[in-house]
Amino acid sequence: MPRKKIDIEKVDAAFEALEFEPTKLEPSARMEGERGATRIMYIERKAGELTGEARIGRVTYSKSKKTVYYEGKAFQSLKGGYKANYYETETGVEYWISGPKKDGTERLYGERIPVEIDEDVREEYWTQIRREPENSNKQTT
């Protein structure tokens, strides 16, 4: 069966006629950074241990989404993992990097050890993710 020829001018006119308004994203949603999209994430250094030093901060994704950047360090996926899902590309140290949870139980094994929150994301974390604006000046979870 022969393909039907598409009239490009009609397609263009149809798109121009649409009144499309993109939805406004919440501040915690991905935003464009220098390299690519950014997002608030939970970052825990594993280094062979079950628990380690942890923070909540804004990461930047590469345009291809294969590399995550945080505080000048580059991380790549382990493509599956038991207690770590990323590794630092320069040192090979393993990390657990994931989205923060609304209930504040970020740690992989549920420990109630406080997690530091970076200053530049603190208010957004407490108001948009945890929905506890009264805690927006707290420095840890």
C-alpha positions as CSV (number, residue, x, y, z in Angstrom):
1,M,0.0,0.0,0.0
2,P,1.5,3.4,-0.9
3,R,2.2,5.9,1.8
4,K,0.1,9.0,1.9
5,K,2.0,12.2,1.3
6,I,1.9,14.6,4.3
7,D,1.3,18.3,3.7
8,I,3.9,20.0,5.9
9,E,2.2,23.4,5.7
10,K,-1.0,21.9,7.1
11,V,0.9,20.3,9.9
12,D,2.6,23.5,10.8
13,A,-0.6,25.5,10.7
14,A,-2.3,22.9,13.0
15,F,0.5,23.2,15.6
16,E,0.4,27.0,15.4
17,A,-3.4,26.9,16.1
18,L,-2.9,24.9,19.3
19,E,-2.7,27.0,22.4
20,F,-0.3,24.9,24.4
21,E,0.9,26.1,27.8
22,P,3.5,23.9,29.4
23,T,2.8,23.1,33.0
24,K,4.9,24.8,35.6
25,L,7.1,22.4,37.5
26,E,7.6,22.6,41.3
27,P,11.1,23.8,42.3
28,S,12.1,20.2,43.4
29,A,11.4,18.9,39.9
30,R,14.3,18.6,37.5
31,M,15.7,21.9,36.3
32,E,18.2,22.6,33.6
33,G,21.7,23.1,34.9
34,E,25.0,23.8,33.1
35,R,25.4,20.2,32.1
36,G,21.8,18.9,32.1
37,A,18.9,18.3,34.5
38,T,19.3,18.8,38.2
39,R,17.5,17.2,41.1
40,I,17.7,17.0,44.9
41,M,19.1,13.6,45.8
42,Y,20.3,11.6,48.8
43,I,24.0,10.7,48.5
44,E,25.6,8.2,50.9
45,R,29.3,7.2,50.7
46,K,29.5,3.4,51.2
47,A,33.2,2.6,50.7
48,G,32.6,-1.0,51.5
49,E,30.5,-0.4,54.6
50,L,26.7,-0.8,55.2
51,T,26.4,2.9,56.3
52,G,28.4,5.9,55.7
53,E,28.6,9.7,55.5
54,A,25.4,11.0,53.9
55,R,24.0,14.3,52.6
56,I,21.0,15.6,50.7
57,G,22.0,17.9,47.9
58,R,21.5,18.9,44.3
59,V,23.0,16.7,41.7
60,T,23.4,17.5,38.0
61,Y,22.9,14.9,35.3
62,S,25.0,14.7,32.1
63,K,23.0,15.3,28.9
64,S,23.1,11.6,28.3
65,K,22.0,10.9,31.9
66,K,24.8,8.4,32.3
67,T,26.9,10.5,34.7
68,V,25.8,12.3,37.9
69,Y,27.8,15.2,39.3
70,Y,27.9,16.4,42.9
71,E,30.3,18.8,44.5
72,G,32.8,18.5,41.7
73,K,32.7,14.6,41.6
74,A,31.5,12.5,38.8
75,F,29.5,9.3,39.5
76,Q,28.4,6.5,37.1
77,S,26.0,3.7,37.7
78,L,27.1,0.3,38.8
79,K,24.2,-1.1,36.7
80,G,22.8,-2.9,39.7
81,G,24.3,-3.3,43.1
82,Y,23.8,-4.8,46.5
83,K,24.5,-1.9,48.9
84,A,25.7,0.7,46.4
85,N,24.4,1.8,43.0
86,Y,27.0,4.4,41.8
87,Y,30.7,4.7,42.0
88,E,32.9,7.8,41.9
89,T,34.7,7.7,38.6
90,E,38.0,9.1,39.9
91,T,38.5,6.9,43.0
92,G,36.1,4.0,42.4
93,V,34.5,4.5,45.9
94,E,30.9,3.2,45.9
95,Y,27.9,5.4,46.8
96,W,24.1,5.0,47.2
97,I,22.4,7.8,45.3
98,S,18.6,8.0,45.3
99,G,15.7,10.4,45.4
100,P,14.8,11.7,48.9
101,K,11.8,10.2,50.5
102,K,8.8,12.2,51.8
103,D,9.0,10.5,55.2
104,G,12.7,11.2,55.6
105,T,13.8,7.5,55.7
106,E,16.6,8.1,53.2
107,R,19.2,5.7,54.5
108,L,19.3,2.4,52.7
109,Y,19.0,0.2,55.8
110,G,16.6,2.5,57.7
111,E,19.1,3.7,60.3
112,R,17.9,6.8,62.2
113,I,21.3,8.6,61.9
114,P,20.7,12.2,60.9
115,V,21.5,13.2,57.4
116,E,23.0,16.7,56.6
117,I,21.1,18.8,54.1
118,D,23.1,21.2,51.9
119,E,22.3,24.9,52.5
120,D,21.3,25.6,48.9
121,V,18.5,22.9,49.0
122,R,17.4,23.1,52.6
123,E,14.3,25.2,52.2
124,E,13.2,23.3,49.0
125,Y,13.8,19.9,50.7
126,W,11.6,20.8,53.7
127,T,8.8,22.6,51.9
128,Q,8.5,20.7,48.6
129,I,9.7,17.2,49.4
130,R,9.0,16.7,53.1
131,R,6.1,19.2,53.2
132,E,7.2,20.4,56.6
133,P,7.9,24.1,56.0
134,E,8.2,24.7,59.8
135,N,11.5,22.7,59.7
136,S,13.0,24.7,56.8
137,N,15.8,26.0,59.1
138,K,16.8,22.5,60.3
139,Q,20.3,21.4,59.0
140,T,19.7,17.6,59.3
141,T,16.8,15.2,58.8
